[in-house]
């Protein structure tokens, strides 16, 4: 006897839920079985209840969590031992009806440490942040309740004071200084770890897109044999903005190239853009992009520090002026080579106050590969063939830049004959 349609739907739903639970349990067991593997998060969700909200992660084992509040913007920051997040790329979005949680992100914060950052839609207090047993694994629960703006601000200030007294700076994955007699090019894949950067409409993450491009570019540079390539990060880990610049200094870099792929509200805008540093942005869009990128530290729950290079002598001024001239020269060289890749923005040469470009003695440029918000750019950015071709053109531009500088250095100085 056939079941009525409504009962058949319910039966199918129960089977689907059961199958999903079995799949999750199997995945958890497989991940937990790997020797030496960190605890893994295999699912995440936001539960919205009448008077509070819960952020729940399904884990393969228990972890110790500590949570605190932060302002500007309002966030809850949850620190964990190292956790491997095996979640769907679209995880991180709260339900539309959520009144407390706007979104959340997760990832590696430093060596042996992971972090979850919750963006708040309204002032909240932390009810609890702990893991509890759940089947063969555990469940991390971050429970939040509404509070007043004044109470939230006071609690965040108390958290900040306590952290300033007790919390050491995050141990970063600093690149080992390159032992090379070749000019060193430091390639900086933007974002990483808990700082995911921009997100495409299908769940593509900027941190992953730019990392794959940076690796392809480093390989092209190394294959040329005349330059040494160093990546600021060789894994999916968070790096503070100033640490990226310090890695360039420690490696005696002759060129610093930061790689990004942002999003814009205007989905029709496409193509690569090359930025140099400037105290005044070249246009409103450049100012917005720089403002967003300069908030990368806050996106990871770390308060940004102003850049350290504030030397005020004449040698500094002259060096900075020369460095910015070389940056502009490389920008134009890169634009001329990217024309052959066929994906330049209609206004490709721009400038703004990017923190990662403020080294006074290293020519520095930020390459915006394209926009994840553009369907055309997204197709390019996720294409292995396009990545290989574009990385090749970028490597050619870098080679051409150093060749031109070498010719300039060898050129004889012309002295005027005294009258």
PAFIDO-211160 format. One record per residue (C-alpha): x, y, z. Coordinates in Angstrom, 3 decimals, decimal comma, padded with zeros to 6 digits, always signed. Each point is the difference from the previous one (the first is absolute). Example, Ala and Ser with C-alpha at 12.3 -4.5 7.8 and 13.67 -1.06 7.14 Angstrom:
<pts>
u=+012,300; v=-004,500; w=+007,800
u=+001,370; v=+003,440; w=-000,660
</pts>
This chain:
<pts>
u=+000,000; v=+000,000; w=+000,000
u=+001,431; v=+003,343; w=-001,011
u=+000,448; v=+002,684; w=+002,647
u=-001,726; v=+003,369; w=-000,388
u=+002,274; v=+002,743; w=-001,453
u=+000,331; v=+001,833; w=+003,339
u=+001,089; v=-003,195; w=+001,798
u=+002,402; v=-000,893; w=-002,812
u=+001,618; v=+003,461; w=+000,361
u=+000,378; v=-000,448; w=+003,762
u=+001,490; v=-003,477; w=-000,476
u=+002,442; v=+001,340; w=-002,585
u=+000,971; v=+002,871; w=+002,314
u=+000,648; v=-002,386; w=+002,906
u=+002,159; v=-002,192; w=-002,229
u=+001,921; v=+003,030; w=-001,272
u=+000,666; v=+001,236; w=+003,532
u=+001,072; v=-003,497; w=+001,035
u=+002,318; v=-000,306; w=-002,974
u=+001,514; v=+003,410; w=+000,713
u=+000,551; v=-000,937; w=+003,647
u=+001,649; v=-003,274; w=-001,024
u=+002,194; v=+001,826; w=-002,492
u=+000,990; v=+002,550; w=+002,651
u=+000,783; v=-002,750; w=+002,497
u=+002,083; v=-001,840; w=-002,577
u=+001,897; v=+003,170; w=-000,883
u=+000,609; v=+000,756; w=+003,663
u=+001,308; v=-003,508; w=+000,662
u=+002,287; v=+000,119; w=-003,045
u=+001,424; v=+003,397; w=+000,973
u=+000,460; v=-001,007; w=+003,625
u=+001,731; v=-003,222; w=-001,041
u=+002,891; v=+001,780; w=-001,702
u=+003,035; v=-000,273; w=+002,310
u=+001,129; v=+003,349; w=+001,349
u=-002,844; v=+001,862; w=-001,715
u=-001,446; v=+003,017; w=+001,847
u=-003,618; v=+000,058; w=+001,073
u=-002,162; v=+000,660; w=-003,052
u=-003,178; v=+002,026; w=-000,421
u=-002,233; v=-001,785; w=-002,511
u=-003,124; v=+002,183; w=+000,135
u=-001,054; v=+003,416; w=+001,256
u=-003,318; v=+001,790; w=+000,414
u=-001,747; v=+002,903; w=+001,716
u=-003,061; v=-000,860; w=+002,097
u=-002,370; v=+002,911; w=+000,606
u=-002,223; v=-000,376; w=+003,061
u=-002,565; v=+002,277; w=+001,618
u=+002,346; v=+002,007; w=+002,224
u=+003,499; v=-001,106; w=-001,004
u=+002,129; v=-001,557; w=-002,730
u=+002,423; v=-002,891; w=-000,220
u=+002,927; v=-000,551; w=-002,319
u=+000,588; v=-003,758; w=-000,101
u=+002,930; v=-001,947; w=-001,461
u=-000,008; v=-003,797; w=-000,240
u=+003,481; v=-001,207; w=+000,984
u=+001,922; v=-003,261; w=-000,046
u=+001,190; v=+000,660; w=+003,568
u=-000,233; v=+002,396; w=+002,932
u=+001,868; v=+003,319; w=+000,032
u=+000,539; v=+002,717; w=+002,579
u=-001,484; v=+003,317; w=-001,125
u=+000,378; v=+003,550; w=+001,288
u=-002,164; v=+002,851; w=-001,272
u=+000,000; v=+003,778; w=+000,294
u=-001,748; v=+003,026; w=-001,503
u=+001,463; v=+002,637; w=-002,317
u=-001,301; v=+003,289; w=-001,398
u=+000,293; v=+001,975; w=-003,248
u=-001,532; v=-002,133; w=-001,399
u=-001,908; v=-001,970; w=+002,635
u=+001,359; v=-003,555; w=+000,119
u=+000,301; v=-003,095; w=+002,144
u=+003,433; v=-001,619; w=-000,257
u=+000,423; v=-003,659; w=+000,935
u=+003,549; v=-001,318; w=+000,402
u=+000,674; v=-003,725; w=-000,358
u=+002,907; v=-002,402; w=-000,254
u=+000,707; v=-001,034; w=-003,572
u=-003,193; v=-001,191; w=-001,700
u=-000,249; v=-001,239; w=-003,591
u=-003,147; v=+001,546; w=-001,479
u=-001,462; v=-002,396; w=-002,572
u=-003,128; v=+002,018; w=-000,710
u=-001,932; v=+000,917; w=-003,092
u=+001,415; v=+003,115; w=-001,660
u=-003,371; v=+001,738; w=+000,463
u=-000,024; v=-000,537; w=+003,779
u=+000,286; v=+003,245; w=+001,906
u=-003,346; v=+001,496; w=-000,847
u=-002,639; v=+000,469; w=+002,686
u=-003,706; v=-000,606; w=-000,690
u=-001,901; v=+003,039; w=-001,262
u=-002,073; v=+000,043; w=+003,200
u=+003,085; v=+000,148; w=+002,248
u=-000,160; v=+003,107; w=+002,209
u=+003,369; v=-000,370; w=+001,733
u=+002,372; v=-001,703; w=-002,449
u=+000,717; v=+001,611; w=-003,351
u=+002,680; v=-002,410; w=-001,237
u=+003,006; v=-001,957; w=+001,233
u=+003,372; v=-001,140; w=-001,288
u=+002,561; v=-002,498; w=+001,178
u=+003,510; v=-001,241; w=-000,686
u=+003,570; v=-000,179; w=+001,206
u=+001,084; v=+003,085; w=+001,945
u=+003,603; v=-000,958; w=+000,795
u=+002,121; v=-003,120; w=+000,312
u=-001,983; v=-002,448; w=+002,159
u=-002,887; v=+002,438; w=+000,448
u=-003,346; v=+000,435; w=-001,730
u=-002,615; v=+002,690; w=+000,331
u=-003,689; v=+000,619; w=-000,679
u=-001,120; v=+003,607; w=-000,512
u=-003,727; v=+000,735; w=+000,285
u=-001,300; v=+003,250; w=-001,500
u=-002,886; v=+001,261; w=+002,116
u=-003,212; v=+001,519; w=-001,318
u=-000,856; v=+001,411; w=+003,458
u=+001,699; v=+000,344; w=+003,419
u=+000,402; v=-003,404; w=+001,650
u=+001,442; v=-001,617; w=+003,089
u=+001,800; v=-003,333; w=+000,080
u=-002,042; v=-002,549; w=+001,953
u=+002,452; v=-002,832; w=-000,588
u=+002,691; v=-001,185; w=-002,386
u=+000,905; v=-003,631; w=+000,588
u=+000,010; v=-003,445; w=-001,524
u=-002,101; v=-002,886; w=+001,269
u=-000,110; v=-003,701; w=-000,911
u=-002,157; v=-000,906; w=-003,010
u=-000,020; v=-003,595; w=-001,237
u=+003,510; v=-001,075; w=-000,959
u=+001,182; v=+003,602; w=-000,125
u=-000,873; v=+003,308; w=+001,582
u=-001,977; v=+003,144; w=-000,661
u=+001,381; v=+003,518; w=+000,440
u=-002,758; v=+002,361; w=+001,094
u=+000,327; v=+003,787; w=+000,081
u=-003,195; v=+001,293; w=+001,590
u=-000,888; v=+003,690; w=-000,147
u=-002,767; v=+002,078; w=+001,561
u=-001,152; v=+003,580; w=-000,681
u=+001,381; v=+002,844; w=+002,121
u=+000,090; v=+003,788; w=-000,054
u=+002,497; v=+002,054; w=-001,982
u=+001,478; v=+001,408; w=+003,218
u=+000,437; v=-003,435; w=+001,585
u=+001,541; v=-001,393; w=-003,187
u=+002,484; v=+002,904; w=-000,275
u=+000,998; v=-000,334; w=+003,653
u=+000,509; v=-003,770; w=-000,294
u=+002,071; v=+000,429; w=-003,185
u=+002,205; v=+002,616; w=+001,699
u=+000,536; v=-002,362; w=+002,933
u=+000,950; v=-002,803; w=-002,420
u=+002,437; v=+002,249; w=-001,864
u=+001,714; v=+001,043; w=+003,247
u=+000,314; v=-003,610; w=+001,163
u=+001,444; v=-001,104; w=-003,357
u=+002,497; v=+002,854; w=-000,026
u=+001,315; v=-001,208; w=+003,346
u=+000,057; v=-003,708; w=-000,751
u=-000,064; v=-000,892; w=-003,699
u=+003,290; v=-000,312; w=-001,908
u=+000,147; v=+001,036; w=-003,628
u=-001,016; v=-002,765; w=-002,415
u=+002,882; v=-002,210; w=-001,069
u=+000,088; v=+000,446; w=-003,743
u=+001,268; v=-002,328; w=-002,694
u=+002,838; v=+002,284; w=-001,051
u=+001,777; v=-001,014; w=-003,160
u=+003,625; v=-001,065; w=+000,472
u=+002,322; v=+002,687; w=-001,412
u=+001,149; v=-000,952; w=-003,472
u=+003,709; v=-000,794; w=-000,336
u=+000,503; v=+001,158; w=-003,564
u=+002,242; v=+002,254; w=-002,044
u=-002,936; v=+000,589; w=-002,372
u=-002,478; v=+002,875; w=+000,401
u=-002,833; v=-001,129; w=+002,286
u=-003,650; v=+000,460; w=-000,955
u=-002,389; v=-000,360; w=+002,936
u=-003,476; v=-001,087; w=-001,105
u=-002,759; v=+000,662; w=+002,506
u=-003,210; v=-002,048; w=-000,438
u=-002,554; v=+002,203; w=+001,759
u=-002,046; v=-001,149; w=+002,981
u=+000,236; v=-003,574; w=+001,332
u=-001,190; v=-002,128; w=+002,887
u=-002,845; v=+001,595; w=+001,925
u=+000,191; v=+003,029; w=-002,336
u=-001,733; v=-001,417; w=-003,075
u=-000,124; v=+003,241; w=-001,988
u=-002,726; v=+000,424; w=-002,594
u=-002,429; v=-002,784; w=-000,906
u=-001,444; v=-000,827; w=-003,415
u=-003,683; v=-000,766; w=-000,587
u=+000,720; v=-003,743; w=-000,182
u=+002,121; v=-000,052; w=+003,169
u=+003,386; v=+000,710; w=-001,608
u=+002,402; v=+001,508; w=+002,550
u=+002,485; v=+002,739; w=-000,821
u=+002,654; v=-001,468; w=+002,300
u=+000,018; v=-003,259; w=-002,001
u=-000,179; v=+001,608; w=-003,462
u=+002,947; v=+002,331; w=+000,635
u=+002,063; v=-002,707; w=+001,702
u=-000,236; v=-002,260; w=-003,058
u=+000,986; v=+002,897; w=-002,253
u=+002,929; v=+000,933; w=+002,268
u=+001,304; v=-003,576; w=-000,058
u=-000,231; v=-000,104; w=-003,812
u=+001,793; v=+003,352; w=-000,250
u=+002,781; v=-001,092; w=+002,381
u=+000,554; v=-003,109; w=-002,112
u=+000,245; v=+002,115; w=-003,186
u=+002,514; v=+002,356; w=+001,625
u=+002,144; v=-002,838; w=+001,318
u=-000,081; v=-001,714; w=-003,394
u=+001,535; v=+003,126; w=-001,579
u=+003,124; v=-000,552; w=+002,087
u=+000,888; v=+003,678; w=+000,433
u=-002,128; v=+000,914; w=+003,032
u=-000,904; v=-001,506; w=+003,374
u=-003,711; v=-000,223; w=+000,961
u=-001,170; v=-000,012; w=+003,641
u=-003,633; v=-000,376; w=+001,107
u=-001,127; v=+001,836; w=+003,125
u=-002,153; v=-003,027; w=+000,815
u=+000,351; v=-003,558; w=-001,256
u=-003,216; v=-001,258; w=+001,589
u=-003,504; v=+001,118; w=+000,934
u=+000,963; v=+002,077; w=+003,048
u=-000,688; v=+003,545; w=+001,184
u=+002,787; v=+002,587; w=-000,219
u=-000,303; v=+003,559; w=+001,383
u=+000,524; v=+002,720; w=-002,585
u=+003,213; v=+001,348; w=+001,509
u=+001,431; v=-003,518; w=+000,286
u=-000,306; v=-000,341; w=-003,787
u=+002,156; v=+003,093; w=-000,480
u=+002,468; v=-001,204; w=+002,634
u=+000,413; v=-003,285; w=-001,895
u=+001,023; v=+002,042; w=-003,047
u=+002,554; v=+001,884; w=+002,094
u=+001,414; v=-003,152; w=+001,601
u=+000,509; v=-001,496; w=-003,450
u=+001,643; v=+003,169; w=-001,396
u=-002,689; v=+000,154; w=-002,674
u=+000,629; v=+001,986; w=-003,154
u=-003,714; v=-000,057; w=-000,878
u=-003,207; v=-000,648; w=+001,967
u=-003,161; v=-001,111; w=-001,821
u=-003,264; v=-000,462; w=+001,908
u=-002,695; v=-002,078; w=-001,741
u=-003,750; v=+000,537; w=+000,532
u=-003,390; v=-000,674; w=-001,630
u=-002,740; v=+002,129; w=+001,528
u=-003,738; v=+000,443; w=-000,528
u=-001,997; v=+003,064; w=-000,955
u=-003,701; v=+000,817; w=+000,210
u=+000,122; v=+000,715; w=-003,741
u=+000,092; v=-003,492; w=-001,497
u=+000,835; v=+001,300; w=-003,484
u=+003,402; v=+001,401; w=+001,038
u=+002,785; v=-002,359; w=-001,069
u=+003,688; v=-000,293; w=-000,751
u=+003,308; v=+000,297; w=+001,804
u=+001,035; v=+003,182; w=+001,810
u=+003,511; v=+000,913; w=+001,158
u=+000,335; v=+002,191; w=+003,092
u=+002,936; v=+001,981; w=+001,366
u=+000,061; v=+001,815; w=+003,350
u=-001,142; v=+003,564; w=+000,417
u=-001,086; v=+002,162; w=+002,911
u=-002,941; v=+001,131; w=-002,137
u=-001,983; v=-002,592; w=-001,947
u=-000,154; v=+000,416; w=-003,766
u=-003,788; v=-000,458; w=+000,033
u=-002,917; v=-000,975; w=+002,237
u=+000,093; v=-003,687; w=-000,977
u=+003,724; v=-000,259; w=+000,812
u=-000,675; v=+001,593; w=+003,389
u=-002,739; v=-002,554; w=+000,752
u=+002,183; v=-002,946; w=-001,009
u=+002,909; v=+001,233; w=+002,137
u=-002,280; v=+000,601; w=+002,978
u=-001,359; v=-003,533; w=-000,287
u=+003,430; v=-001,622; w=-000,375
u=+001,426; v=+002,013; w=+002,908
u=-002,656; v=-001,565; w=+002,245
u=+001,448; v=-003,487; w=-000,546
u=+001,436; v=-000,122; w=+003,529
u=-003,382; v=+000,851; w=+001,496
u=-001,646; v=-002,650; w=-002,171
u=+002,156; v=-002,519; w=+001,859
u=-000,835; v=+001,510; w=+003,384
u=+003,332; v=+001,806; w=+000,369
u=+000,141; v=+003,728; w=+000,620
u=+001,930; v=+001,722; w=-002,776
u=+003,235; v=+001,791; w=+000,838
u=+001,239; v=+002,963; w=-001,971
u=+002,958; v=-000,639; w=-002,246
u=+003,318; v=+000,437; w=+001,698
u=+002,043; v=+001,897; w=-002,574
u=-000,144; v=+003,605; w=+001,157
u=+003,627; v=+001,058; w=-000,360
u=+000,230; v=+003,710; w=-000,694
u=+003,457; v=+000,677; w=-001,404
u=+001,069; v=+001,085; w=-003,473
u=+001,418; v=-003,447; w=-000,907
u=-003,362; v=-001,581; w=+000,765
u=-001,804; v=+002,574; w=-002,148
u=+002,341; v=-000,520; w=-002,947
u=-000,183; v=-003,799; w=+000,270
u=-003,792; v=+000,080; w=+000,230
u=-000,234; v=+002,244; w=-003,051
u=+002,241; v=-002,308; w=-002,028
u=-001,889; v=-003,085; w=+001,202
u=-003,352; v=+001,432; w=-001,046
u=+001,423; v=+000,893; w=-003,406
u=+001,141; v=-003,613; w=-000,458
u=-003,442; v=-001,208; w=+001,162
u=-001,661; v=+002,152; w=-002,644
u=+002,460; v=-001,280; w=-002,601
u=-000,820; v=-003,622; w=+000,845
u=-003,732; v=+000,778; w=-000,020
u=+000,229; v=+001,242; w=-003,594
u=+002,128; v=-002,991; w=-001,012
u=-002,547; v=-002,385; w=+001,520
u=-002,885; v=+001,752; w=-001,759
u=+001,745; v=-000,247; w=-003,383
u=+000,470; v=-003,762; w=+000,415
u=-003,504; v=-000,613; w=+001,351
u=-001,468; v=+001,533; w=-003,143
u=+000,969; v=-003,271; w=-001,667
u=-002,027; v=-001,931; w=+002,594
u=-003,040; v=+001,956; w=-001,219
u=-001,503; v=+000,729; w=+003,413
u=+000,919; v=+003,525; w=+001,083
u=-002,396; v=+002,317; w=+001,788
u=-000,971; v=+003,077; w=-002,018
u=+001,954; v=+002,078; w=+002,552
u=+002,846; v=-002,381; w=+000,903
u=+002,546; v=+002,359; w=+001,611
u=-001,198; v=+001,232; w=+003,395
u=+001,387; v=+001,047; w=+003,357
u=-001,151; v=+000,012; w=+003,639
u=+001,297; v=-000,322; w=+003,544
u=+000,464; v=-003,768; w=+000,251
u=+001,838; v=-000,997; w=+003,188
u=+001,886; v=-002,837; w=-001,723
u=+001,450; v=+002,399; w=-002,593
u=+001,492; v=+002,509; w=+002,455
u=+003,556; v=-001,318; w=+000,161
u=+002,243; v=+003,029; w=-000,568
u=+002,845; v=-001,986; w=-001,593
u=-001,634; v=-002,902; w=-001,931
u=-001,891; v=+000,663; w=-003,258
u=-003,490; v=-001,324; w=+000,757
u=-003,086; v=-000,594; w=-002,133
u=-003,393; v=-001,596; w=+000,630
u=-001,449; v=-002,039; w=-002,852
u=-003,775; v=-000,387; w=+000,059
u=-000,370; v=-003,031; w=-002,283
u=-003,658; v=+000,740; w=-000,647
u=-003,289; v=+000,019; w=+001,865
u=-001,764; v=-003,044; w=+001,391
u=-003,222; v=+001,957; w=-000,470
u=+000,450; v=-000,070; w=-003,793
u=-001,092; v=-003,170; w=-001,797
u=+002,654; v=+000,549; w=-002,683
u=+002,785; v=+000,532; w=+002,531
u=-001,201; v=-002,920; w=+002,115
u=+000,224; v=-002,324; w=-002,993
u=+003,553; v=+001,205; w=-000,630
u=+001,114; v=-000,128; w=+003,625
u=-001,151; v=-003,596; w=+000,411
u=+001,530; v=-001,172; w=-003,288
u=+003,303; v=-001,877; w=+000,274
u=+000,911; v=+000,924; w=-003,584
u=-000,671; v=+003,709; w=+000,563
u=+001,927; v=-000,061; w=+003,286
u=+003,017; v=-001,565; w=-001,720
u=-000,094; v=+002,556; w=-002,829
u=-000,534; v=+003,009; w=+002,290
u=+002,713; v=-001,154; w=+002,409
u=+002,335; v=-000,327; w=-002,970
u=-000,720; v=+003,582; w=-001,134
u=+000,531; v=+001,269; w=+003,551
u=+003,336; v=-001,813; w=+000,222
u=+000,998; v=+001,533; w=-003,357
u=-000,852; v=+003,468; w=+001,344
u=+002,134; v=-000,608; w=+003,095
u=+002,930; v=-001,181; w=-002,143
u=-000,371; v=+003,075; w=-002,232
u=-000,047; v=+002,316; w=+003,022
u=+003,255; v=-001,391; w=+001,381
u=+001,610; v=-000,018; w=-003,444
u=-000,832; v=+003,688; w=-000,408
u=+001,423; v=+000,830; w=+003,432
u=+003,162; v=-001,924; w=-000,831
u=+000,429; v=+001,967; w=-003,237
u=-000,526; v=+003,275; w=+001,863
u=+002,618; v=-000,984; w=+002,586
u=+002,555; v=-000,758; w=-002,756
u=-000,673; v=+003,169; w=-001,979
u=+002,971; v=+002,431; w=+000,096
u=-000,539; v=+003,259; w=+001,803
u=+000,247; v=+002,968; w=-002,362
u=+001,909; v=+002,940; w=+001,436
u=-000,400; v=+003,452; w=-001,471
u=+003,217; v=+001,661; w=-001,143
u=+000,704; v=+003,108; w=+002,085
u=-000,415; v=+003,244; w=-001,941
</pts>
